[in-house]
């Protein structure tokens, strides 16, 4: 298998996790990193055995010598630098959310189509096999007909000068972690919501949001997300005869995962799923897709659809009304 050479835009905390995952893959290697500070890029690269370091993002793109770009920059820089990388001739794995809004994500789609280069969104959690196992249980009727979904992703951000608390950089609970809840509902229903409603609290950004997604067939998905609450991870799919509970749905540390099959009056049936290196699986899927000239498991159109739901939730929280979702990715 060909060795895929990666370049990383920035030295964000998440970049450390992804760089480490690339290092765990025998067919992938990080060969370049860029930062706004050359000294920082050099130090970061030296600590991780990365050969080339650059003091600007564009300088790295111009220099080349790699195959794929990973973009972990703040949300407001996802679209601009993903487009810049595409125009420089490189496919891009971009951290979630793919852009600030659906319009920006469609601009990425246009450049991706023009260049013939792939883009995928970095939702590593969905590569864990527990979700394939859960989907199989749902299809087999293990919980009857799905009626509702519930999910929660929150943590407490005490640094109000951080990126996640910055409106200018595209922060807020929904954009930072609530997007996982949106993606989870779409993944488990295998469909797109028709309309949404949401309420949020916060000044500069949405510190806390509670949202409701209405799917075809009368399926409802409720979620809670916050950067002003204690850390909480939870998800559940509820059906007419039982439910599937995910105590740790966003797991990324390779530990064993569990899915609980819960029925009223019965002891929970515990389905244990072996640990999975979700970042590595995400990296290898994208690299293999590039090498095999196929669409990644979850391509750019999926990212645009997720962004459309996020746009609608923001509009609902702003107006206090239900908002229909623009589902078309093209």
C-alpha positions as CSV (number, residue, x, y, z in Angstrom):
1,X,0.0,0.0,0.0
2,X,1.3,3.4,-0.9
3,X,2.4,5.6,1.9
4,X,0.2,8.7,2.1
5,X,2.0,11.9,3.2
6,X,0.1,14.4,5.3
7,X,0.5,18.1,6.0
8,X,-1.2,19.7,8.9
9,X,-2.5,23.3,8.9
10,X,-2.0,24.6,12.5
11,X,-1.0,23.1,15.8
12,X,-4.4,22.9,17.6
13,X,-5.0,20.4,20.4
14,X,-7.0,18.2,18.0
15,X,-4.1,18.2,15.6
16,X,-2.1,16.4,18.2
17,X,-4.6,13.6,18.4
18,X,-4.8,13.3,14.6
19,X,-1.0,13.5,14.1
20,X,-0.6,10.7,16.7
21,X,-3.2,8.6,14.8
22,X,-1.4,9.1,11.5
23,X,1.7,7.9,13.2
24,X,-0.1,4.7,14.3
25,X,-0.9,3.9,10.7
26,X,1.8,2.1,8.8
27,X,0.6,3.5,5.5
28,X,0.4,7.2,6.6
29,X,2.9,9.8,7.7
30,X,2.9,13.4,8.7
31,X,5.7,15.2,6.8
32,X,4.8,18.9,7.2
33,X,3.2,21.3,9.6
34,X,2.4,25.0,9.4
35,X,1.7,27.6,12.1
36,X,1.5,31.4,12.1
37,X,4.7,31.2,14.1
38,X,7.7,29.4,12.5
39,X,9.2,28.8,15.9
40,X,6.0,27.1,17.1
41,X,5.8,25.0,14.0
42,X,9.4,23.9,14.3
43,X,9.0,23.0,18.0
44,X,5.7,21.2,17.4
45,X,7.2,19.3,14.4
46,X,10.4,18.4,16.2
47,X,8.5,16.9,19.1
48,X,6.6,14.7,16.7
49,X,9.3,13.8,14.3
50,X,7.9,15.9,11.4
51,X,10.4,16.8,8.8
52,X,9.2,20.2,7.5
53,X,7.8,23.2,9.3
54,X,6.5,26.5,7.9
55,X,5.7,29.9,9.4
56,X,2.6,30.4,7.3
57,X,-0.2,28.2,5.9
58,X,0.2,29.4,2.3
59,X,3.9,28.8,2.4
60,X,3.4,25.2,3.2
61,X,0.7,24.8,0.5
62,X,3.1,26.4,-2.1
63,X,6.0,24.2,-1.0
64,X,4.1,20.9,-1.5
65,X,5.9,17.6,-1.0
66,X,2.8,15.9,0.5
67,X,-0.4,14.2,-0.7
68,X,-3.2,15.3,1.7
69,X,-4.0,18.2,4.0
70,X,-5.6,18.0,7.4
71,X,-7.3,21.2,8.5
72,X,-7.9,21.6,12.3
73,X,-8.0,25.4,12.3
74,X,-10.7,27.4,14.1
75,X,-14.2,27.0,12.6
76,X,-14.1,30.4,10.8
77,X,-10.9,29.2,8.9
78,X,-12.2,25.8,7.8
79,X,-13.7,26.9,4.5
80,X,-11.1,29.5,3.5
81,X,-8.1,27.2,4.1
82,X,-9.8,24.1,2.8
83,X,-10.5,25.9,-0.4
84,X,-6.9,27.2,-0.5
85,X,-5.6,23.7,-0.1
86,X,-7.9,22.4,-2.9
87,X,-6.7,25.2,-5.2
88,X,-3.1,24.3,-4.4
89,X,-3.9,20.7,-5.5
90,X,-4.5,18.8,-2.3
91,X,-7.5,16.7,-1.0
92,X,-8.5,17.9,2.5
93,X,-9.7,16.2,5.6
94,X,-11.3,19.1,7.5
95,X,-12.3,19.1,11.2
96,X,-16.0,19.4,12.0
97,X,-18.0,21.5,11.4
98,X,-17.0,21.7,7.7
99,X,-17.7,25.5,7.6
100,X,-19.5,28.3,9.3
101,X,-22.7,27.7,7.3
102,X,-24.2,25.8,4.4
103,X,-23.3,28.5,1.9
104,X,-19.6,28.2,2.8
105,X,-19.8,24.4,2.6
106,X,-21.3,24.7,-0.9
107,X,-18.4,26.9,-1.9
108,X,-16.1,24.1,-0.9
109,X,-18.2,21.7,-2.9
110,X,-17.9,23.9,-6.0
111,X,-14.1,24.0,-5.7
112,X,-13.9,20.3,-5.0
113,X,-15.9,19.6,-8.1
114,X,-13.7,22.0,-10.2
115,X,-10.4,20.4,-9.0
116,X,-11.6,16.8,-8.8
117,X,-10.2,16.6,-5.3
118,X,-12.0,15.0,-2.3
119,X,-13.0,16.7,1.0
120,X,-14.3,15.0,4.1
121,X,-15.5,16.2,7.5
122,X,-13.7,14.9,10.6
123,X,-16.4,13.3,12.7
124,X,-14.1,10.5,14.0
125,X,-16.8,9.0,16.4
126,X,-18.9,7.5,13.6
127,X,-16.1,5.1,12.6
128,X,-16.5,3.2,15.8
129,X,-18.1,-0.2,15.0
130,X,-20.7,0.2,17.8
131,X,-22.7,2.3,15.4
132,X,-22.7,-0.3,12.7
133,X,-23.8,-2.8,15.3
134,X,-26.5,-0.5,16.5
135,X,-27.8,0.1,13.0
136,X,-28.0,-3.6,12.4
137,X,-30.0,-4.1,15.6
138,X,-32.4,-1.4,14.5
139,X,-32.8,-2.9,11.1
140,X,-33.5,-6.3,12.7
141,X,-36.3,-4.8,14.8
142,X,-34.5,-5.2,18.1
143,X,-36.3,-2.1,19.5
144,X,-39.3,-2.0,17.3
145,X,-40.0,1.1,15.3
146,X,-37.8,4.1,16.1
147,X,-39.8,7.0,17.6
148,X,-37.3,9.3,19.4
149,X,-33.6,9.9,19.8
150,X,-31.8,11.7,22.6
151,X,-28.2,12.9,22.9
152,X,-26.1,15.1,25.0
153,X,-22.6,16.5,24.6
154,X,-21.3,19.2,27.0
155,X,-18.3,20.4,28.9
156,X,-17.4,23.5,31.1
157,X,-15.3,26.1,29.4
158,X,-14.0,28.5,32.0
159,X,-11.7,30.4,29.7
160,X,-13.9,33.0,28.0
161,X,-11.0,34.1,25.7
162,X,-10.8,30.6,24.2
163,X,-11.6,29.8,20.6
164,X,-14.8,27.9,21.6
165,X,-16.1,31.0,23.3
166,X,-15.4,33.3,20.3
167,X,-18.1,34.4,18.0
168,X,-15.6,35.8,15.5
169,X,-13.9,32.4,15.2
170,X,-17.2,30.4,14.9
171,X,-17.4,29.1,18.4
172,X,-20.4,28.1,20.6
173,X,-21.8,24.9,21.9
174,X,-23.6,23.9,18.8
175,X,-20.6,24.4,16.5
176,X,-18.1,22.8,18.8
177,X,-19.9,19.7,20.2
178,X,-23.6,20.0,19.4
179,X,-22.8,19.2,15.8
180,X,-22.0,15.6,17.0
181,X,-25.6,15.3,18.3
182,X,-27.0,16.5,15.0
183,X,-24.7,14.1,13.1
184,X,-25.7,11.2,15.4
185,X,-29.4,11.7,14.8
186,X,-28.9,11.7,11.0
187,X,-26.5,8.7,11.2
188,X,-28.9,6.6,13.2
189,X,-32.1,7.5,11.3
190,X,-30.3,7.4,7.9
191,X,-32.4,10.4,6.9
192,X,-32.6,14.1,7.0
193,X,-34.7,16.3,9.3
194,X,-37.6,18.2,7.8
195,X,-37.7,21.0,10.3
196,X,-36.1,22.0,13.7
197,X,-36.6,24.1,16.7
198,X,-34.1,25.3,19.3
199,X,-33.5,27.6,22.3
200,X,-30.2,28.8,23.4
201,X,-28.5,30.7,26.3
202,X,-25.5,32.9,26.0
203,X,-24.2,36.3,24.9
204,X,-21.3,36.2,22.5
205,X,-22.0,32.6,21.5
206,X,-24.6,29.9,22.4
207,X,-23.2,28.6,25.7
208,X,-26.1,26.2,25.9
209,X,-28.6,24.9,23.4
210,X,-31.5,22.5,23.5
211,X,-32.8,21.4,20.1
212,X,-35.4,19.3,18.5
213,X,-35.2,17.7,15.0
214,X,-38.3,16.4,13.2
215,X,-37.6,13.5,10.8
216,X,-39.8,11.9,8.2
217,X,-42.2,9.2,9.6
218,X,-42.8,11.1,12.8
219,X,-39.4,10.5,14.4
220,X,-38.2,13.2,16.8
221,X,-34.6,13.8,18.0
222,X,-33.9,15.9,21.1
223,X,-30.4,17.1,22.1
224,X,-28.7,19.2,24.7
225,X,-25.3,20.8,24.2
226,X,-23.3,23.2,26.3
227,X,-19.9,24.7,27.0
228,X,-21.2,25.9,30.4
229,X,-22.1,22.6,32.0
230,X,-20.3,19.7,33.5
231,X,-18.9,17.3,30.9
232,X,-21.6,14.8,29.8
233,X,-21.7,12.3,27.0
234,X,-24.8,10.3,26.2
235,X,-27.0,9.1,23.4
236,X,-30.1,6.9,23.1
237,X,-32.4,5.6,20.3
238,X,-35.9,4.8,21.6
239,X,-38.3,2.5,19.8
240,X,-41.8,1.0,20.4
241,X,-40.4,-2.1,22.2
242,X,-37.1,-1.0,23.7
243,X,-34.2,1.4,23.3
244,X,-30.4,1.4,22.6
245,X,-28.4,3.3,25.1
246,X,-24.8,4.6,24.3
247,X,-23.2,5.5,27.6
248,X,-20.1,6.9,25.8
249,X,-21.0,7.6,22.2
250,X,-18.2,10.0,21.4
251,X,-15.4,7.6,22.5
252,X,-12.1,8.1,20.7
253,X,-9.5,6.6,23.1
254,X,-9.7,3.0,21.9
255,X,-11.4,1.7,24.9
256,X,-14.1,-0.9,24.8
257,X,-17.6,0.6,24.1
258,X,-21.0,-0.6,25.2
259,X,-24.4,-0.5,23.8
260,X,-27.2,-1.3,26.2
261,X,-30.4,-2.9,24.9
262,X,-33.0,-1.7,27.3
263,X,-36.6,-3.0,27.7
264,X,-39.1,-2.1,30.4
265,X,-39.2,-4.6,33.2
266,X,-36.1,-6.5,32.0
267,X,-32.4,-6.4,32.9
268,X,-30.3,-4.5,30.3
269,X,-28.6,-6.6,27.7
270,X,-25.1,-5.3,27.4
271,X,-23.5,-5.5,23.9
272,X,-19.7,-5.0,24.4
273,X,-17.8,-3.7,21.3
274,X,-14.0,-4.0,21.2
275,X,-12.1,-0.8,21.3
276,X,-11.4,1.0,18.0
277,X,-8.9,3.6,17.0
278,X,-11.5,5.9,15.5
279,X,-9.0,8.7,14.5
280,X,-6.8,6.1,12.7
281,X,-9.9,4.6,11.0
282,X,-10.9,8.0,9.8
283,X,-7.4,8.8,8.5
284,X,-7.1,5.5,6.7
285,X,-10.5,5.7,5.1
286,X,-9.7,9.1,3.7
287,X,-6.2,8.1,2.5
288,X,-7.6,4.9,0.9
289,X,-10.4,6.8,-0.8
290,X,-7.8,9.2,-2.3
291,X,-5.6,6.3,-3.5
292,X,-8.5,4.3,-4.8
293,X,-10.2,7.4,-6.4
294,X,-13.5,6.7,-4.6
295,X,-15.7,8.9,-2.4
296,X,-14.8,8.6,1.4
297,X,-17.2,6.7,3.5
298,X,-18.9,10.0,4.4
299,X,-18.2,12.5,1.7
300,X,-18.7,16.2,1.4
301,X,-22.4,16.1,0.6
302,X,-23.0,14.5,4.0
303,X,-21.1,17.4,5.6
304,X,-23.2,20.0,3.7
305,X,-26.4,18.3,4.9
306,X,-25.2,18.4,8.5
307,X,-24.4,22.1,8.1
308,X,-27.9,22.8,6.7
309,X,-29.4,21.4,10.0
310,X,-27.0,23.6,12.0
311,X,-28.0,26.6,10.1
312,X,-31.7,25.9,10.7
313,X,-31.1,25.4,14.5
314,X,-29.3,28.7,14.7
315,X,-32.2,30.4,12.9
316,X,-34.7,28.8,15.2
317,X,-32.9,29.8,18.3
318,X,-32.6,33.4,17.0
319,X,-36.3,33.7,15.9
320,X,-38.1,31.5,18.4
321,X,-39.8,29.6,15.5
322,X,-39.7,26.3,13.8
323,X,-37.4,26.4,10.8
324,X,-37.5,24.1,7.8
325,X,-34.2,22.5,6.8
326,X,-32.7,23.0,3.3
327,X,-31.6,19.5,2.7
328,X,-30.2,19.7,-0.9
329,X,-26.4,19.4,-0.9
330,X,-26.1,20.7,-4.4
